Amino acid sequence: MRGKLFLLSFLSAGLLAAAWPPWGYAPLLFIAFLPLLYIQEIISTDDKLKGKHIFLYGFLTFFVWNALTTWWIWYASEFGAVMATMVNTILMSFTFLIFHKVKSVLPDRIGRFFLIPAWITFEFLHHHGELSWPWMTLGNGFANQLSWIQWYEFTGVFGGSFWVLTVNVLLVEILLYKKTLATTLARKRLLILSLSVIIFIPIIISFLIFHNYKIQENNVTPINVTILQPNIDPYKKFNSDFQEMTEQMLVLAETKIDSTTDYLVFPETALVESIWENNINNSWTIHRLQKFLKKYPKLKIVSGANTAYEFSKGEKHSATTRKFLQEDSYYDSYNTALQIDSTKTIQVYHKSKLVPGTEKMPFIKHLKFLEQFALDLGGTTGSLGMQEERTVFVSPNSTSKIASVICYESIYGQYVSEYIQNGADFIFILTNDGWWSNTAGHKQHLEYASLRAIETRKSIARSANTGVTCFIDQLGTIHQAQKWWTASVIKQTMYSKVGTTFYTRNGDYIAISMLLISISGMLFAIAKYIRNKMAKVDQKQIKIIQN
């Protein structure tokens, strides 16, 4: 028996990994949970097996899945790879255990369906916690199956998670169906009909959208964009001559710029000079870019940068504030996006979805001492500063508004939609994926960007330091993808739809609904547990009185 359960655990893990981008076959997700759900069925009907066994077999499945899918983190940090895998595995295993516990007290007809709200609740909370790591959200698994998921503009990736989980549960219900006095054949027929509808209706809707969508209709004013892929080693750039690197980037960029170019996009932390925002106009880099712009008055430069801000005396500090070593004053460091144009105003946005362990130490407000353990990947180490508002860069004539999304932020659907709510017409993703070498990591990150284009129906210009730099249209289709680890520059006219999508306006409403259902289910389970305990106590008291 134990051998069979171990084999089923590994089978689920293998199916999940084999479905995942960039090389996986996404439809395998529809059967990936079947072996694990069969394990749960066996354990729930065997008095010798308990909840700890659910956690054990779930742990095996989720550990192997995480390890096979995100092993590439090892290239950036061995410790980070181990922690990401272990934390995610433990959280997933606890989620499956909670599902098992709640299912055991729910009516048989609906018990197994509790997996859907329980799992999506985990994914939703994992988008927002201190250890936030939503890379493995099930809806992300369709990132290379774009013609199937055009309806993400209504649901976001949680719609994909709901789809995957519902199909798995319905399949298990059908496969384990047993006709009894309480369950008729009509229920099985209903399950089969429901399964067919759940699988095929979304695909049909998506195909209709995909093949009838008009990229160049109902658009805001198009913009001509040039994107740079400078290909500078991320482990060496912060110790190199920043003036020389800036000159090299401008020389490369000028090969694809003319008087009609509206935007030039540089990647994350392309400007490595330590720029003080208090005196930003005194920066050599800023002066050099402003001088460059005099040749192209229409041009705006959007670039990643390392910046810092010194607090004045009496000014309120943040949780990430640092003290100068030789002075009694404080500052914050930021991973920043800047827009530099023909005006004297430099527009600034600070990255605010930070990578745990490198850009942000979890629970920093209460565990400040953890700063010393932050991973050093070059540049500023320790927890970086953030901001509350999703700042949108506005062109001097207000004809275009840009969402400057920095690296890790691009895997958060609702977060990106906040830029669109603030008026953004186009999305520029500034990233540096060179930490992971030429592995699945940077390819997954690229394909996840396509999901943001579908959710928002906004075109994307993606500038990646070492690759992959590209354009992505409103259907999520990638154009002019550049080769990994090559210096290059590309240009294209970008189009984006006027207005906002249903998902942009309503956010993660599916996940919030599942959260409420999960809370209700757990409260019901707790209440039933307490009632059963009290009933046992009453029975004991009755027996004592009778004796």
Helices and strands as residue ranges (DSSP letters): H 2-19, G 26-28, H 29-32, H 34-44, H 51-70, G 71-75, H 78-103, H 108-111, G 112-114, H 115-126, G 134-136, G 138-142, G 146-148, H 152-155, H 157-175, H 185-212, E 223-229, G 237-239, H 242-253, G 254-256, E 263-265, E 271-276, G 277-282, H 284-293, E 300-310, E 322-323, E 330-340, E 347-350, G 368-373, E 392-394, E 401-406, G 407-411, H 413-421, E 426-431, G 434-436, H 440-456, E 460-464, E 470-472, E 478-479, E 488-494, H 502-506, H 509-546
